[in-house]
């Protein structure tokens, strides 16, 4: 098989990897991200606990993700996305089943949420994006946009989850989510474990050279950590996602506080995820063609405005205005930010770099839900907490403009060949 045919097969398979990653994100982000505030509202109604205690579980779960994020990235590079998804979805499913049996015990509630967060995180975002970054190196933004669009599709699970809790109870609904995760896990493993196809950025010489290690310009994790742009991207991501954590944990609680019914409040989520779906695809398409930094800055300014609108909303029309702006801003920035990281550092060690780069972001998202809940308990309103997270998104919009492409690492090309008429191995390097 010639090199052109191999590249075509690799790229074709890469789009299937993106679709599988999108379906994976639908399942893993729907219950744990978009429906988080619905679950918190159900727990508050069932137990009567304070919002600090109820939302604090998000901090506990994300703390585990922060500690294991670098490991997730390393494993995605070493053992592959297929195994990560298989094991992660099974663990996450068992966590949801455990959550269904929490009763009135905060300990079981926190332990179960830690397990489900750990599983769906490890089997979701990191392996899905790392796989696409490797299989679609020349269409990275579009591929990651397809994956993240799955997260938006997962948002349409929110009304179903809210309806399930209301009509069938919290226990039955959580068990259903857990069983679904366990059942589909082998399917994702099969889809991402194809043999005999190599990512299109891995070139093999088909002459008398037995093997060639070709420097494609990818940064190792150590090299990336020593660049300024690594930290610019990491802290931009962190500042942008403080509002994401606040919205995820407290949106439905806030909307019911201003007089919107439970089901109508949950119905706001499909509005913004529907818009975000098209914004993600559009952002990925445009991001492969224009300056990603400018696009990110504009997206973050729109996200900032959406949070300000939410902070001052007093009824359903304000909630809808928030949903429209949030869908555009939040949706368009995601694929562009992750693709920019791949553009700067390459795809070979993308998983490891993403795992470490996400560490500051996850720490910020770890603290935000409980701090916002505490602010509400002390002030009786979410307004000032939401405005603070809007300010951090505004700072991120300016910070990303300072991102500059790093100088590529200087290495040689190493070939391993068999000399004509000999049995030994000759190793040569141009470094």
Buried (B, 14 or more C-beta within 10 A) or exposed (E): EEEEEBBEBBBEBBBEBBBBBBBBBBBBBBBBBBBBBBBBBBBBEBBEBBBBBBBBBBBBBBBBBBBBBBEBBBBBBEEBBBBBBBBBBBBBBBBBBBBBEBEEEBEBBBBBBBBBBBBBBBBBBBBBBBBBBBBBBEBBBBBBBBBBBBBBBBBBBBBBBBBBBBEEBBBEBBBBBBEBBBEBBEBBBEBBEEEEEBBBBBBEEEEEEEEBBEBEEBBBBEBBBEBEBBBBBBBBBBBBBBBBBBBBBBBBBBBBBBEBEBEBBBBBBBBBBBBBBBBBBBBBBBBBEEEBBEBBBBBBBBBBBBBBBBBEBEEBEBBBBBBBBBBBBBBBBBBBBBBBBBBBBBBBBBBBBBBBBBBBBBBBBBBBBBBBBBBBEEEEBBBEBBBBBBBBBBBBBEBBBEBEEBEBBEBEEBBEBEEEEEEEEEEEEEE
